[in-house]
Amino acid sequence: MSDPESVLEKLKVALDLVETLRTENDAYKGNFDVVSTFPLSIITHVLGLKFCARQLKSTHERLQERHSNLVDEFEISQKEKLAVEAQNSELTAHFKSQLDAKTKELEVLRTKIPNPKDMEILRLKTVQEVEEQNEKRWKSMNKDTEKYRNLYYTLRRDYELAKTDIDRERSQTNAKLREMELSYQEELNALENRMLELRQCLETSTDPQRLRELQRDNADLQLRVSSMLPELEELRAEKEKLHIDNEQLSRLSKRRLLDEISHSKSLQAEKDALAVKLATIEAESAQTLRSLDQATENNVDLTKELDRARSRLDEVSHQFKVETNDTKLVTLKRQTQYENTIGELKEKVNVLESQLKTATEIIHSLRDRIAANEKDAMEKCRQAREEEWGARTQLESDKSHLETQLSNLKHTLFENENTQDTVKRELQTELGTLKRSLRDSQSQNEAMSKTALDTTTELERLRALVTQLEQTVNEAETRATGLVKDLETRSRESQSLRADIAKNEADLQAVRTQLARTSEKLEQDSTAYQFETERIKGLTAYLNQASWSKEKSVIMQTLEVACKDKEQWAEKTQELEDLLSKSQELFKSKVKLVRTRAREYKDEINRLRKSLDAQTKRADAVAREIHQRQTDFLGLLSTEGIVEATA
């Protein structure tokens, strides 16, 4: 049986080995974290490229929006130009048609103007007809005035009679009312005096009989007053009624008188108007010859002015057509230039969009690969951590259990120290050799942790050291069994310790198996870590050296080309914007000039139209007057039988 101190030392060695393995695991973990942080720079670079691509896309969208706005403005200005041209063409056609119609009307009027002989005959006929009509009208007006004068005199007499009757009735009613008022006033004064006397008597007298008589008289007086009040009200109502009737009669008579006066005044005004009209007709008959001469002269002047206006309008329309054709040619040339530049810009935009799509696809593929690699590495790291944590918890539980057992053993060993000194010395020498070997293994293990890159060779050496330790432990066990057999006869108390040592040996065997398992797991983990680190190193080297460098160079080249194209595009867009602004200014100036000219033409046309309308009105008035006089003259001739005699 072996000594408990050797078991304790072995446990310490095992714990030290676990600590070294933990430090080695931490070192591997740090290396893996360093390796896992490497793709973040790639991601940041990719995000920067994506940000640049977004900026390019935003500038492209902004330029597209600017281009669409400019195209819309150009289309609006073109529509306005077409509308102005259509309006001008409509106005020219309208005015030309009006001019043609007025010329036709003037020709018709010119054909309708009669000869001077016919005009003289017509003048004589109109004068005779007017004189006859005026004589007839004068006779009828004299008859009407006599009739209305007689009616006026009769009405005046009736009015005077009615007025005298009304005044007489009014004076009679006023006298009656005055008499009634005087009588009522006298009665009231008498009653008031009576009341005053009665009050004085009431104040002076103290006789109740006298008071009763006075009260009786007062009651009689009140009854008389109350009986007289309705009569007074009736008289007042009759007075009001008579007053109202008087006012109505006066109002009716005044109205009739005013109607007769107004009628007589209207007759007098008609008489004066007829006299004035007769004088004006005589003056107009004298002016007809002069107006006919002036009308012929005005017709000649109008024909000359119409010819001048027609020639001027033809010149204006020809000049306007030439200017509109020039503006159309200039706008068509600029439109073709703009369409060509827009096509080139669209092609460049499509090329840039395709390049941007390829760059985004490359970025997405790289991101997916990096994410997959990170996911695999994190999964393996998580599994290794879980296994390490399980092994660590198991070892800690075994350690706590062994520490409890060792405390019990120490208590028992402290009791048997006096009897086992010689055994301790021999065991101490053997344990010293074991400690030295363990220290050597610790130093080798530390060297192995320092050289973490050569993990496979260090694990083989560790396995060899573990086997050597197992051999030394076995040899120590065999020696301990021999020593225990020698000590069986010395102490009975060692029998109780045998069971404990056997139990400890079983625990040690379990620890040994656990240690072997942990070593196998550590070997597997180390190989997995080595494989993973080599794979990650290869991946990073591949990303840094082979594909990533190529893809990075391709992306940088595409970005440089895109930046150059963007700059060229910005310069061309600036040139196009300048050209568009210049063309818009020139087009606006042209449109402004065309509008001013159109306004001038409109003003000129309106002026010509007004003058033409005035002249046509004058010609129409002259023609109507001539036609009226012709008809009157012909009627006069037909009434006198002159037209039939000539016929």
C-alpha positions in Angstrom: 0.0 0.0 0.0 1.2 3.5 -0.9 1.5 6.4 1.4 -1.2 9.2 1.4 1.5 11.8 0.8 2.3 10.2 -2.5 -1.4 10.3 -3.5 -1.5 14.0 -2.5 1.5 14.8 -4.5 0.1 13.0 -7.5 -3.1 15.0 -7.2 -1.1 18.2 -7.1 0.7 17.1 -10.2 -2.6 16.4 -11.9 -4.0 19.8 -10.9 -0.8 21.5 -12.1 -1.2 19.7 -15.4 -4.8 20.9 -15.6 -3.7 24.5 -15.0 -1.1 24.3 -17.7 -3.7 22.9 -20.1 -6.0 25.7 -19.1 -3.3 28.3 -19.8 -2.6 26.6 -23.1 -6.3 26.7 -24.0 -6.5 30.4 -23.1 -3.5 31.0 -25.4 -5.3 29.1 -28.2 -8.4 31.1 -27.5 -6.5 34.4 -27.7 -5.0 33.4 -31.0 -8.4 32.4 -32.3 -9.8 35.7 -31.1 -7.0 37.5 -33.0 -7.8 35.5 -36.1 -11.5 36.0 -35.7 -11.1 39.8 -35.4 -9.3 39.9 -38.7 -12.4 39.8 -41.0 -13.8 42.9 -39.3 -11.3 45.0 -41.2 -12.5 43.4 -44.4 -16.1 44.1 -43.4 -15.3 47.7 -42.6 -13.6 48.0 -46.0 -16.6 46.4 -47.7 -18.9 48.7 -45.8 -16.8 51.7 -47.0 -17.1 50.4 -50.5 -20.8 50.0 -50.0 -21.1 53.6 -48.7 -19.2 54.9 -51.7 -21.6 52.9 -53.9 -24.6 54.4 -52.1 -23.1 57.9 -52.6 -22.6 57.1 -56.3 -26.2 55.8 -56.5 -27.6 58.9 -54.7 -25.6 61.3 -57.0 -26.8 59.3 -60.0 -30.5 59.5 -58.8 -30.1 63.2 -58.2 -28.6 63.8 -61.7 -31.4 61.7 -63.2 -34.0 63.8 -61.3 -32.2 67.0 -62.5 -32.2 65.6 -66.1 -35.9 64.7 -65.9 -36.7 68.2 -64.6 -34.8 69.8 -67.4 -36.5 67.6 -70.0 -39.9 68.6 -68.5 -39.0 72.3 -68.6 -37.8 71.9 -72.2 -41.1 70.1 -73.1 -43.2 72.8 -71.4 -41.3 75.6 -73.2 -41.7 73.8 -76.5 -45.4 73.4 -75.8 -45.7 77.1 -75.0 -43.8 78.0 -78.2 -46.2 75.8 -80.2 -49.2 77.4 -78.5 -47.9 80.9 -79.2 -47.3 79.9 -82.9 -50.8 78.4 -83.2 -52.3 81.5 -81.6 -50.4 83.8 -83.9 -51.4 81.7 -86.9 -55.0 81.7 -85.8 -54.9 85.5 -85.2 -53.4 86.1 -88.7 -56.0 83.9 -90.3 -58.8 85.5 -88.4 -57.7 89.0 -89.2 -57.1 88.1 -92.8 -60.6 86.7 -93.0 -62.0 89.8 -91.4 -60.1 92.0 -93.8 -61.5 90.0 -96.8 -65.0 90.3 -95.4 -64.7 94.0 -94.9 -63.3 94.5 -98.4 -66.2 92.5 -99.8 -68.7 94.7 -97.8 -67.0 97.8 -99.0 -67.3 96.6 -102.6 -71.0 95.8 -102.0 -71.5 99.3 -100.5 -69.6 100.9 -103.4 -71.9 99.1 -105.8 -75.0 100.3 -103.8 -74.1 104.1 -104.0 -76.5 105.7 -106.5 -75.9 108.3 -109.2 -76.1 112.1 -108.5 -79.3 112.6 -110.6 -81.1 109.9 -108.7 -79.8 111.5 -105.5 -81.2 114.9 -106.5 -84.6 113.4 -107.4 -84.5 111.6 -104.1 -83.7 114.8 -102.2 -86.6 116.7 -103.7 -88.9 113.8 -103.0 -87.7 113.5 -99.3 -88.1 117.3 -98.8 -91.6 117.2 -100.1 -92.6 114.2 -98.1 -91.1 115.7 -94.9 -93.0 119.0 -95.4 -96.3 117.1 -96.0 -95.7 115.0 -92.9 -94.8 118.0 -90.8 -97.9 119.9 -92.0 -100.2 116.9 -91.1 -98.5 116.5 -87.8 -98.8 120.2 -87.0 -102.5 120.2 -87.8 -103.1 117.2 -85.6 -101.1 118.7 -82.8 -103.1 121.9 -83.0 -106.4 120.0 -82.7 -105.1 118.0 -79.8 -103.9 121.1 -78.0 -107.3 122.8 -78.4 -109.1 119.7 -77.1 -106.8 119.4 -74.1 -107.1 123.1 -73.4 -110.8 122.8 -73.2 -110.5 119.8 -70.9 -108.1 121.7 -68.8 -110.4 124.7 -68.4 -113.4 122.4 -67.5 -111.2 120.6 -64.9 -110.0 123.9 -63.6 -113.7 125.1 -63.0 -114.5 121.7 -61.4 -111.5 122.1 -59.2 -112.4 125.6 -58.1 -116.0 124.5 -57.3 -114.8 121.5 -55.3 -112.3 123.7 -53.5 -115.0 126.2 -52.5 -117.3 123.4 -51.3 -114.5 121.9 -49.3 -113.6 125.2 -47.7 -117.2 125.9 -46.8 -117.6 122.5 -45.2 -114.3 122.8 -43.5 -115.3 126.2 -42.0 -118.7 124.9 -40.9 -117.2 121.8 -39.2 -114.5 124.0 -37.6 -117.2 126.3 -36.3 -119.3 123.4 -34.9 -116.2 121.9 -33.3 -115.2 125.3 -31.9 -118.7 125.8 -30.4 -118.7 122.2 -29.0 -115.3 122.7 -27.5 -116.4 126.0 -25.9 -119.5 124.5 -24.4 -117.5 121.5 -23.1 -114.9 123.9 -21.7 -117.6 126.0 -20.0 -119.1 122.9 -18.5 -115.7 121.6 -17.4 -114.9 125.0 -15.8 -118.2 125.0 -14.0 -117.6 121.5 -12.8 -114.1 122.3 -11.7 -115.5 125.4 -9.8 -118.1 123.2 -8.2 -115.5 120.7 -7.2 -113.4 123.4 -5.7 -116.3 124.7 -3.7 -117.1 121.2 -2.5 -113.6 120.7 -1.5 -113.6 123.9 0.4 -116.8 123.0 2.0 -115.4 119.6 3.0 -112.4 121.2 4.5 -114.5 123.8 6.5 -117.5 121.7 7.4 -117.8 119.1 10.0 -121.4 118.2 9.5 -121.9 114.6 8.2 -125.2 115.5 6.6 -123.4 118.2 4.5 -120.7 115.7 3.7 -123.2 113.2 2.4 -124.9 115.8 0.2 -121.6 116.8 -1.2 -120.7 113.2 -1.9 -124.0 112.7 -3.6 -123.5 115.8 -5.7 -120.0 114.5 -6.5 -121.4 111.2 -7.6 -124.0 112.9 -9.8 -121.3 115.0 -11.4 -119.2 112.0 -12.0 -122.1 110.2 -13.7 -122.8 113.3 -15.9 -119.1 113.5 -16.8 -119.0 109.7 -17.6 -122.1 110.1 -19.7 -120.7 113.0 -21.5 -117.3 111.4 -22.3 -118.7 109.0 -25.0 -120.4 111.9 -26.7 -117.1 113.7 -26.6 -115.3 110.7 -28.1 -117.9 110.4 -30.8 -117.5 114.1 -31.6 -113.7 113.7 -31.8 -114.1 110.6 -34.1 -116.4 112.6 -36.4 -113.9 115.4 -36.3 -111.1 113.1 -37.3 -113.2 111.5 -40.0 -114.1 114.8 -41.5 -110.5 115.9 -41.3 -109.4 112.7 -43.1 -112.1 113.1 -45.8 -111.1 116.7 -46.3 -107.4 115.7 -46.7 -108.4 113.0 -49.2 -110.5 115.4 -51.3 -107.8 118.0 -51.3 -105.2 115.3 -52.3 -107.4 114.0 -55.1 -108.1 117.5 -56.4 -104.4 118.4 -56.2 -103.5 115.2 -58.0 -106.0 115.9 -60.8 -104.8 119.4 -61.1 -101.1 118.2 -61.3 -102.1 115.7 -63.9 -103.8 118.3 -66.0 -100.8 120.7 -65.7 -98.3 118.0 -66.6 -100.4 117.0 -69.6 -100.6 120.5 -70.8 -96.8 120.9 -70.3 -96.2 117.7 -72.2 -98.3 119.0 -75.0 -96.4 122.3 -75.0 -93.1 120.3 -75.0 -94.3 118.2 -77.9 -95.2 121.3 -79.8 -91.7 122.8 -79.1 -90.0 119.5 -80.0 -91.9 119.3 -83.3 -90.9 122.8 -84.1 -87.3 122.0 -83.3 -87.5 118.8 -85.3 -88.9 120.6 -88.3 -86.0 123.0 -88.2 -83.5 120.1 -87.8 -85.1 118.3 -90.7 -84.8 121.3 -92.9 -81.1 121.6 -91.8 -80.5 117.9 -92.4 -82.1 118.1 -95.8 -79.6 120.8 -96.6 -76.7 118.7 -95.2 -77.5 115.5 -97.2 -75.9 116.7 -100.3 -72.7 117.7 -98.4 -72.7 114.3 -96.6 -73.0 112.5 -99.9 -70.0 114.3 -101.3 -68.0 113.5 -98.1 -69.1 109.9 -98.2 -67.7 109.4 -101.7 -64.5 111.0 -100.7 -64.3 108.9 -97.5 -65.0 105.7 -99.5 -62.0 106.6 -101.7 -59.8 107.2 -98.6 -61.0 104.0 -97.0 -60.1 101.9 -100.1 -56.6 103.4 -100.0 -56.2 102.8 -96.3 -57.5 99.2 -96.7 -54.9 98.5 -99.4 -52.1 100.0 -97.2 -53.3 97.9 -94.2 -53.5 94.7 -96.3 -49.9 95.2 -97.6 -48.7 96.0 -94.1 -50.4 92.9 -92.6 -48.9 90.7 -95.4 -45.4 92.0 -94.5 -46.0 91.4 -90.8 -47.2 87.9 -91.4 -44.3 87.1 -93.7 -41.7 88.4 -91.1 -43.4 86.5 -88.3 -43.3 83.2 -90.4 -39.6 83.7 -91.1 -38.8 84.3 -87.4 -40.9 81.3 -86.4 -39.1 79.1 -88.9 -35.7 80.3 -87.6 -36.7 79.5 -84.0 -38.0 76.1 -85.0 -34.7 75.2 -86.7 -32.7 76.4 -83.7 -34.8 74.5 -81.3 -34.7 71.3 -83.4 -30.9 71.5 -83.6 -30.6 72.0 -79.8 -33.2 69.2 -79.2 -31.1 66.8 -81.3 -27.9 67.8 -79.4 -29.7 67.3 -76.1 -31.1 63.9 -77.1 -27.6 62.8 -78.2 -26.0 63.9 -74.9 -28.9 62.3 -73.0 -28.3 59.0 -74.9 -24.6 59.1 -74.0 -25.3 59.8 -70.4 -27.9 57.0 -70.3 -25.3 54.6 -71.7 -22.7 55.6 -69.1 -25.3 55.3 -66.4 -26.1 51.8 -67.5 -22.4 50.9 -67.6 -21.9 52.3 -64.1 -25.0 50.5 -62.8 -23.7 47.2 -64.2 -20.3 47.8 -62.6 -22.0 48.8 -59.4 -24.2 45.6 -59.5 -21.0 43.4 -60.0 -19.3 45.2 -57.1 -22.3 44.7 -54.9 -22.5 41.0 -55.9 -18.8 40.5 -55.1 -19.3 42.3 -51.7 -22.3 40.1 -50.9 -20.4 36.9 -51.8 -17.4 38.0 -49.7 -19.7 38.9 -46.8 -21.4 35.5 -47.0 -18.1 33.6 -47.1 -16.8 35.6 -44.1 -20.0 35.1 -42.2 -19.9 31.4 -42.9 -16.3 31.1 -41.8 -17.0 33.1 -38.6 -20.1 31.0 -37.9 -18.1 27.8 -38.2 -15.2 29.1 -36.1 -17.6 30.4 -33.4 -19.5 27.1 -33.4 -16.2 25.1 -32.9 -15.0 27.5 -30.3 -18.3 27.2 -28.4 -18.1 23.3 -28.5 -14.5 23.4 -27.3 -15.4 25.8 -24.5 -18.4 23.6 -23.5 -16.2 20.5 -23.4 -13.4 22.3 -21.5 -15.9 23.6 -19.0 -17.4 20.1 -18.5 -14.0 18.6 -17.9 -13.0 21.5 -15.6 -16.2 21.1 -13.5 -15.6 17.3 -13.3 -12.0 17.8 -12.3 -13.0 20.4 -9.7 -15.6 18.0 -8.2 -13.0 15.2 -8.1 -10.6 17.6 -6.5 -13.0 18.6 -3.8 -13.9 14.9 -3.1 -10.2 14.0 -2.9 -9.5 16.9 -0.7 -12.1 15.8 1.8 -10.7 12.3 1.7 -7.2 13.7 2.1 -8.2 15.7 5.2 -9.6 12.5 6.7 -6.4 10.7 5.8 -4.2 13.4 7.3 -6.1 13.1 10.5 -5.5 9.4 10.7 -1.9 9.8 9.5 -1.2 12.4 12.2 -2.1 9.8 14.8 0.2 7.2 13.2 3.3 9.5 12.6 5.1 8.2 15.6 5.0 4.6 14.5 5.8 5.2 10.8 8.8 7.5 10.7 11.0 5.0 9.0 8.4 4.3 6.4 8.0 8.0 5.8 11.7 8.5 5.3 11.8 5.8 2.6 8.7 7.1 1.0 10.0 10.7 1.2 13.0 9.7 -0.8 10.9 8.1 -3.4 8.5 11.0 -3.4 11.5 13.3 -3.8 12.4 11.5 -7.0 8.7 11.7 -8.1 8.7 15.4 -7.3 11.8 16.0 -9.4 10.3 14.1 -12.2 7.1 16.0 -11.8 9.0 19.3 -11.8 10.8 18.2 -14.9 7.5 17.4 -16.5 6.2 20.8 -15.3 9.1 22.6 -16.9 8.6 20.6 -20.0 4.9 21.5 -19.9 5.7 25.2 -19.5 8.1 25.0 -22.5 5.3 23.2 -24.4 2.9 26.0 -23.5 5.4 28.6 -24.7 5.9 26.8 -28.0 2.1 26.6 -28.8 2.7 26.4 -32.5 4.2 22.9 -32.3 1.2 21.4 -30.5 1.3 17.9 -32.0 4.9 17.2 -30.9 4.4 18.6 -27.5 1.3 16.5 -27.0 3.3 13.4 -27.9 5.9 14.3 -25.4 3.2 15.0 -22.9 1.8 11.5 -23.5 5.3 10.0 -23.1 5.7 11.9 -19.8 2.3 10.7 -18.7 3.2 7.1 -19.4 6.5 7.6 -17.5 4.6 9.0 -14.6 2.3 6.1 -14.7 5.2 3.7 -14.7 6.8 5.5 -11.8 3.5 5.5 -10.0 3.2 1.7 -10.7 6.7 1.2 -9.4 5.9 3.3 -6.3 2.8 1.2 -5.8 4.7 -2.0 -6.0 7.3 -0.7 -3.6 4.5 0.6 -1.4 2.8 -2.8 -1.4 6.1 -4.5 -0.4 6.6 -2.0 2.4 3.1 -2.5 3.6 3.5 -6.2 3.6 6.6 -5.7 5.8 4.6 -3.4 8.1 1.5 -5.7 8.4 3.1 -7.3 11.5 4.0 -4.0 13.1 0.6 -2.3 13.5 -3.0 -3.4 13.6 -4.1 0.0 12.9 -2.6 -0.2 9.4 -5.4 -2.6 8.5 -7.9 0.1 8.8 -5.7 2.2 6.6 -5.5 -0.4 3.9 -9.1 -0.1 3.0 -8.7 3.7 2.8 -5.6 3.4 0.7 -7.5 0.9 -1.6 -10.3 3.3 -1.9 -7.8 6.1 -2.6 -6.2 3.8 -5.2 -9.5 3.3 -6.9 -10.1 7.1 -6.8 -6.6 7.6 -8.2 -7.4 5.1 -10.9 -10.5 7.0 -11.7 -8.5 10.2 -11.7 -6.0 8.5 -14.0 -8.6 7.4 -16.4 -10.2 10.9 -16.2 -6.7 12.3 -16.9 -6.3 10.0 -19.8 -9.7 11.1 -21.1 -8.9 14.8 -20.7 -5.5 14.3 -22.4 -7.3 12.6 -25.3 -9.8 15.4 -25.4 -7.1 17.9 -25.2 -5.3 16.2 -28.0 -8.4 16.2 -30.1 -9.0 19.8 -29.2 -5.4 20.7 -30.0 -5.6 18.9 -33.3 -9.0 20.6 -34.0 -7.5 24.0 -33.0 -4.4 23.4 -35.1 -6.6 22.4 -38.0 -8.9 25.4 -37.5 -6.0 27.8 -37.0 -4.3 26.4 -40.1 -7.5 26.6 -42.0 -8.2 30.2 -40.8 -4.6 31.1 -41.6 -5.0 29.6 -45.0 -8.3 31.4 -45.5 -6.8 34.7 -44.3 -3.7 34.1 -46.4 -6.0 33.3 -49.3 -8.1 36.3 -48.7 -5.0 38.5 -48.2 -2.9 37.1 -51.0 -4.9 35.4 -53.7 -8.6 36.1 -54.2 -9.1 39.0 -51.9 -6.1 40.9 -53.4 -7.5 40.2 -56.9 -11.0 41.1 -55.9 -9.8 44.1 -53.9 -7.8 45.3 -56.9 -10.8 44.7 -59.2 -13.1 46.6 -56.9 -10.6 49.4 -56.4 -10.1 49.6 -60.2 -13.9 49.6 -60.7 -14.2 52.3 -58.0 -11.5 54.4 -59.6 -13.1 54.0 -63.0 -16.5 54.9 -61.4 -15.0 57.9 -59.7 -13.4 59.1 -62.9 -16.6 58.5 -64.8 -18.4 60.3 -62.0 -16.1 63.3 -62.4 -16.4 63.2 -66.2 -20.1 62.8 -65.8 -20.3 65.7 -63.4 -18.2 67.9 -65.8 -20.4 66.9 -68.7 -23.6 67.5 -66.7 -22.2 70.8 -65.6 -21.5 71.6 -69.3 -25.0 70.4 -70.2 -26.5 72.4 -67.4 -24.6 75.5 -68.6 -25.6 74.8 -72.2 -29.2 74.2 -71.1 -29.3 77.4 -69.0 -27.8 79.3 -72.0 -30.3 77.8 -74.4 -33.1 78.4 -71.9 -32.1 82.0 -71.6 -31.8 82.4 -75.4 -35.1 80.6 -75.8 -36.7 82.8 -73.2 -35.3 85.9 -74.9 -36.6 84.6 -78.2 -40.0 83.8 -76.8 -40.0 87.2 -75.1 -39.1 88.9 -78.4 -41.8 86.8 -80.2 -44.3 87.7 -77.5 -43.5 91.4 -77.7 -43.7 91.3 -81.4 -46.9 89.4 -81.2 -48.2 92.0 -78.7 -47.2 94.7 -81.1 -48.8 92.9 -83.9 -51.9 92.5 -81.8 -52.0 96.2 -80.9 -51.5 97.1 -84.5 -54.2 94.7 -85.5 -56.5 96.0 -82.8 -55.8 99.6 -83.9 -56.5 98.6 -87.6 -59.6 96.7 -86.5 -60.8 99.7 -84.5 -60.2 102.1 -87.4 -61.8 99.6 -89.8 -64.8 99.2 -87.5 -65.1 103.0 -87.2 -64.9 103.4 -91.0 -67.3 100.6 -91.6 -69.7 102.1 -89.1 -69.5 105.4 -90.8 -69.9 103.8 -94.2 -72.9 101.8 -92.8 -74.4 104.9 -91.3 -74.0 106.8 -94.6 -75.4 103.9 -96.6 -78.4 103.5 -94.2 -79.0 107.2 -94.4 -78.7 107.2 -98.2 -81.0 104.2 -98.4 -83.5 105.8 -96.1 -83.5 109.0 -98.1 -83.8 107.0 -101.4 -86.8 105.1 -100.1 -88.4 108.3 -98.8 -87.7 110.1 -102.0 -89.0 107.2 -104.1 -92.1 107.1 -101.9 -92.5 110.8 -102.4 -92.2 110.4 -106.2 -94.6 107.5 -106.2 -97.2 109.5 -104.2 -96.9 112.4 -106.6 -96.9 110.2 -109.7 -93.5 111.3 -110.9 -92.0 107.9 -111.0 -94.8 106.5 -113.1 -94.6 109.4 -115.5 -90.9 108.9 -116.0 -91.4 105.2 -116.3 
